[in-house]
Amino acid sequence: MHSSSRSNEGQPASHVLPEDLPQVMRNTIIYLDLHTFTLNSEEHEKSHKRKGEKKRRNVQA
């Protein structure tokens, strides 16, 4: 994996943080990821309770 690190440049790897990234930035990214996940799950709950078009679209997707 580490030997072919050069060929992986330009490919955005989700949730893989560079080693030289400051700890504050790491914590911020992790916090934002968790916050986004929380918002998404809250929206999911709302759409389930509403039984509207959103729910039908989610089932199809």
N, CA, C and O atoms as a GROMACS GRO file, in nm:
protein
  244
    1MET      N    1   0.083  -0.121   0.000
    1MET     CA    2   0.000   0.000   0.000
    1MET      C    3   0.086   0.126   0.000
    1MET      O    4   0.066   0.216  -0.081
    2HIS      N    5   0.184   0.132   0.092
    2HIS     CA    6   0.264   0.253   0.106
    2HIS      C    7   0.358   0.272  -0.013
    2HIS      O    8   0.392   0.385  -0.048
    3SER      N    9   0.402   0.162  -0.075
    3SER     CA   10   0.498   0.174  -0.184
    3SER      C   11   0.434   0.237  -0.307
    3SER      O   12   0.504   0.301  -0.386
    4SER      N   13   0.301   0.220  -0.325
    4SER     CA   14   0.234   0.275  -0.442
    4SER      C   15   0.157   0.402  -0.407
    4SER      O   16   0.053   0.430  -0.467
    5SER      N   17   0.209   0.479  -0.311
    5SER     CA   18   0.136   0.598  -0.266
    5SER      C   19   0.136   0.705  -0.375
    5SER      O   20   0.044   0.787  -0.380
    6ARG      N   21   0.238   0.705  -0.461
    6ARG     CA   22   0.246   0.808  -0.564
    6ARG      C   23   0.135   0.790  -0.667
    6ARG      O   24   0.079   0.889  -0.714
    7SER      N   25   0.103   0.668  -0.704
    7SER     CA   26   0.003   0.644  -0.807
    7SER      C   27  -0.137   0.680  -0.757
    7SER      O   28  -0.229   0.697  -0.837
    8ASN      N   29  -0.154   0.690  -0.626
    8ASN     CA   30  -0.284   0.722  -0.570
    8ASN      C   31  -0.310   0.872  -0.564
    8ASN      O   32  -0.419   0.914  -0.526
    9GLU      N   33  -0.211   0.953  -0.602
    9GLU     CA   34  -0.230   1.098  -0.598
    9GLU      C   35  -0.338   1.140  -0.697
    9GLU      O   36  -0.346   1.087  -0.807
   10GLY      N   37  -0.422   1.236  -0.655
   10GLY     CA   38  -0.528   1.282  -0.742
   10GLY      C   39  -0.657   1.206  -0.720
   10GLY      O   40  -0.763   1.248  -0.767
   11GLN      N   41  -0.649   1.093  -0.650
   11GLN     CA   42  -0.771   1.020  -0.620
   11GLN      C   43  -0.817   1.055  -0.480
   11GLN      O   44  -0.751   1.019  -0.382
   12PRO      N   45  -0.929   1.125  -0.466
   12PRO     CA   46  -0.977   1.162  -0.332
   12PRO      C   47  -1.022   1.040  -0.254
   12PRO      O   48  -1.119   0.974  -0.291
   13ALA      N   49  -0.952   1.010  -0.146
   13ALA     CA   50  -0.990   0.897  -0.061
   13ALA      C   51  -1.072   0.949   0.056
   13ALA      O   52  -1.024   1.030   0.135
   14SER      N   53  -1.194   0.904   0.066
   14SER     CA   54  -1.282   0.955   0.171
   14SER      C   55  -1.238   0.907   0.308
   14SER      O   56  -1.206   0.790   0.326
   15HIS      N   57  -1.235   0.998   0.402
   15HIS     CA   58  -1.205   0.969   0.543
   15HIS      C   59  -1.062   0.919   0.564
   15HIS      O   60  -1.032   0.858   0.667
   16VAL      N   61  -0.973   0.945   0.468
   16VAL     CA   62  -0.831   0.914   0.488
   16VAL      C   63  -0.758   1.046   0.503
   16VAL      O   64  -0.749   1.124   0.408
   17LEU      N   65  -0.705   1.072   0.624
   17LEU     CA   66  -0.642   1.200   0.651
   17LEU      C   67  -0.491   1.190   0.634
   17LEU      O   68  -0.432   1.089   0.674
   18PRO      N   69  -0.428   1.292   0.577
   18PRO     CA   70  -0.282   1.292   0.564
   18PRO      C   71  -0.214   1.285   0.700
   18PRO      O   72  -0.266   1.337   0.800
   19GLU      N   73  -0.098   1.221   0.704
   19GLU     CA   74  -0.026   1.204   0.831
   19GLU      C   75   0.018   1.338   0.889
   19GLU      O   76   0.022   1.354   1.011
   20ASP      N   77   0.052   1.434   0.802
   20ASP     CA   78   0.107   1.561   0.851
   20ASP      C   79  -0.002   1.662   0.881
   20ASP      O   80   0.028   1.779   0.906
   21LEU      N   81  -0.126   1.621   0.880
   21LEU     CA   82  -0.236   1.713   0.910
   21LEU      C   83  -0.236   1.744   1.060
   21LEU      O   84  -0.228   1.652   1.142
   22PRO      N   85  -0.246   1.872   1.098
   22PRO     CA   86  -0.248   1.908   1.240
   22PRO      C   87  -0.365   1.841   1.312
   22PRO      O   88  -0.470   1.816   1.251
   23GLN      N   89  -0.346   1.813   1.441
   23GLN     CA   90  -0.449   1.745   1.518
   23GLN      C   91  -0.580   1.825   1.521
   23GLN      O   92  -0.688   1.768   1.521
   24VAL      N   93  -0.568   1.958   1.525
   24VAL     CA   94  -0.688   2.041   1.529
   24VAL      C   95  -0.771   2.019   1.402
   24VAL      O   96  -0.893   2.006   1.408
   25MET      N   97  -0.702   2.016   1.288
   25MET     CA   98  -0.773   1.994   1.162
   25MET      C   99  -0.838   1.857   1.160
   25MET      O  100  -0.951   1.842   1.114
   26ARG      N  101  -0.766   1.757   1.209
   26ARG     CA  102  -0.822   1.621   1.216
   26ARG      C  103  -0.951   1.623   1.297
   26ARG      O  104  -1.054   1.570   1.254
   27ASN      N  105  -0.945   1.683   1.414
   27ASN     CA  106  -1.063   1.687   1.501
   27ASN      C  107  -1.178   1.761   1.433
   27ASN      O  108  -1.294   1.721   1.444
   28THR      N  109  -1.146   1.870   1.362
   28THR     CA  110  -1.250   1.947   1.294
   28THR      C  111  -1.316   1.863   1.186
   28THR      O  112  -1.439   1.861   1.176
   29ILE      N  113  -1.235   1.793   1.106
   29ILE     CA  114  -1.291   1.710   0.998
   29ILE      C  115  -1.377   1.599   1.057
   29ILE      O  116  -1.487   1.574   1.009
   30ILE      N  117  -1.328   1.534   1.162
   30ILE     CA  118  -1.405   1.427   1.225
   30ILE      C  119  -1.535   1.483   1.281
   30ILE      O  120  -1.640   1.421   1.268
   31TYR      N  121  -1.527   1.601   1.344
   31TYR     CA  122  -1.648   1.662   1.400
   31TYR      C  123  -1.749   1.692   1.290
   31TYR      O  124  -1.868   1.666   1.304
   32LEU      N  125  -1.700   1.749   1.180
   32LEU     CA  126  -1.790   1.783   1.069
   32LEU      C  127  -1.854   1.656   1.013
   32LEU      O  128  -1.973   1.656   0.982
   33ASP      N  129  -1.777   1.548   1.001
   33ASP     CA  130  -1.832   1.423   0.951
   33ASP      C  131  -1.943   1.374   1.043
   33ASP      O  132  -2.050   1.335   0.997
   34LEU      N  133  -1.916   1.376   1.174
   34LEU     CA  134  -2.017   1.330   1.269
   34LEU      C  135  -2.139   1.420   1.265
   34LEU      O  136  -2.252   1.373   1.272
   35HIS      N  137  -2.115   1.552   1.254
   35HIS     CA  138  -2.225   1.648   1.254
   35HIS      C  139  -2.314   1.626   1.130
   35HIS      O  140  -2.437   1.628   1.139
   36THR      N  141  -2.250   1.605   1.016
   36THR     CA  142  -2.325   1.581   0.893
   36THR      C  143  -2.406   1.453   0.906
   36THR      O  144  -2.522   1.448   0.867
   37PHE      N  145  -2.344   1.350   0.963
   37PHE     CA  146  -2.414   1.223   0.981
   37PHE      C  147  -2.536   1.242   1.071
   37PHE      O  148  -2.643   1.186   1.045
   38THR      N  149  -2.519   1.321   1.178
   38THR     CA  150  -2.630   1.345   1.270
   38THR      C  151  -2.743   1.417   1.199
   38THR      O  152  -2.860   1.382   1.215
   39LEU      N  153  -2.709   1.520   1.119
   39LEU     CA  154  -2.812   1.594   1.046
   39LEU      C  155  -2.884   1.503   0.949
   39LEU      O  156  -3.006   1.509   0.936
   40ASN      N  157  -2.809   1.418   0.880
   40ASN     CA  158  -2.871   1.328   0.783
   40ASN      C  159  -2.966   1.230   0.851
   40ASN      O  160  -3.075   1.205   0.800
   41SER      N  161  -2.926   1.176   0.966
   41SER     CA  162  -3.013   1.080   1.033
   41SER      C  163  -3.137   1.150   1.089
   41SER      O  164  -3.245   1.090   1.093
   42GLU      N  165  -3.123   1.277   1.131
   42GLU     CA  166  -3.240   1.351   1.178
   42GLU      C  167  -3.338   1.372   1.063
   42GLU      O  168  -3.459   1.356   1.080
   43GLU      N  169  -3.287   1.409   0.946
   43GLU     CA  170  -3.372   1.425   0.828
   43GLU      C  171  -3.441   1.293   0.795
   43GLU      O  172  -3.558   1.290   0.759
   44HIS      N  173  -3.367   1.185   0.809
   44HIS     CA  174  -3.422   1.052   0.779
   44HIS      C  175  -3.540   1.024   0.872
   44HIS      O  176  -3.644   0.976   0.829
   45GLU      N  177  -3.521   1.054   1.001
   45GLU     CA  178  -3.630   1.031   1.098
   45GLU      C  179  -3.752   1.114   1.060
   45GLU      O  180  -3.865   1.065   1.062
   46LYS      N  181  -3.728   1.242   1.025
   46LYS     CA  182  -3.840   1.331   0.991
   46LYS      C  183  -3.916   1.276   0.871
   46LYS      O  184  -4.040   1.274   0.871
   47SER      N  185  -3.844   1.231   0.769
   47SER     CA  186  -3.910   1.185   0.648
   47SER      C  187  -3.989   1.057   0.676
   47SER      O  188  -4.092   1.033   0.612
   48HIS      N  189  -3.943   0.976   0.770
   48HIS     CA  190  -4.018   0.856   0.805
   48HIS      C  191  -4.148   0.891   0.875
   48HIS      O  192  -4.252   0.830   0.850
   49LYS      N  193  -4.142   0.993   0.963
   49LYS     CA  194  -4.262   1.031   1.037
   49LYS      C  195  -4.365   1.098   0.946
   49LYS      O  196  -4.485   1.087   0.968
   50ARG      N  197  -4.315   1.169   0.842
   50ARG     CA  198  -4.406   1.244   0.755
   50ARG      C  199  -4.483   1.152   0.660
   50ARG      O  200  -4.598   1.182   0.626
   51LYS      N  201  -4.423   1.042   0.617
   51LYS     CA  202  -4.484   0.952   0.518
   51LYS      C  203  -4.522   1.028   0.391
   51LYS      O  204  -4.631   1.010   0.336
   52GLY      N  205  -4.430   1.115   0.345
   52GLY     CA  206  -4.459   1.195   0.226
   52GLY      C  207  -4.381   1.146   0.107
   52GLY      O  208  -4.342   1.029   0.100
   53GLU      N  209  -4.358   1.237   0.011
   53GLU     CA  210  -4.286   1.201  -0.111
   53GLU      C  211  -4.142   1.165  -0.079
   53GLU      O  212  -4.082   1.081  -0.146
   54LYS      N  213  -4.086   1.229   0.023
   54LYS     CA  214  -3.946   1.204   0.057
   54LYS      C  215  -3.925   1.056   0.088
   54LYS      O  216  -3.828   0.996   0.043
   55LYS      N  217  -4.017   0.998   0.165
   55LYS     CA  218  -4.002   0.859   0.203
   55LYS      C  219  -4.004   0.769   0.080
   55LYS      O  220  -3.923   0.678   0.068
   56ARG      N  221  -4.098   0.796  -0.012
   56ARG     CA  222  -4.107   0.713  -0.131
   56ARG      C  223  -3.980   0.724  -0.215
   56ARG      O  224  -3.933   0.626  -0.271
   57ARG      N  225  -3.924   0.847  -0.224
   57ARG     CA  226  -3.801   0.866  -0.301
   57ARG      C  227  -3.686   0.791  -0.234
   57ARG      O  228  -3.603   0.732  -0.304
   58ASN      N  229  -3.680   0.793  -0.101
   58ASN     CA  230  -3.573   0.722  -0.032
   58ASN      C  231  -3.581   0.572  -0.056
   58ASN      O  232  -3.478   0.506  -0.069
   59VAL      N  233  -3.701   0.518  -0.060
   59VAL     CA  234  -3.717   0.375  -0.082
   59VAL      C  235  -3.672   0.337  -0.223
   59VAL      O  236  -3.610   0.233  -0.242
   60GLN      N  237  -3.704   0.423  -0.321
   60GLN     CA  238  -3.665   0.394  -0.459
   60GLN      C  239  -3.513   0.401  -0.477
   60GLN      O  240  -3.455   0.320  -0.549
   61ALA      N  241  -3.451   0.498  -0.413
   61ALA     CA  242  -3.308   0.520  -0.433
   61ALA      C  243  -3.226   0.400  -0.388
   61ALA      O  244  -3.103   0.401  -0.397
   0.00000   0.00000   0.00000
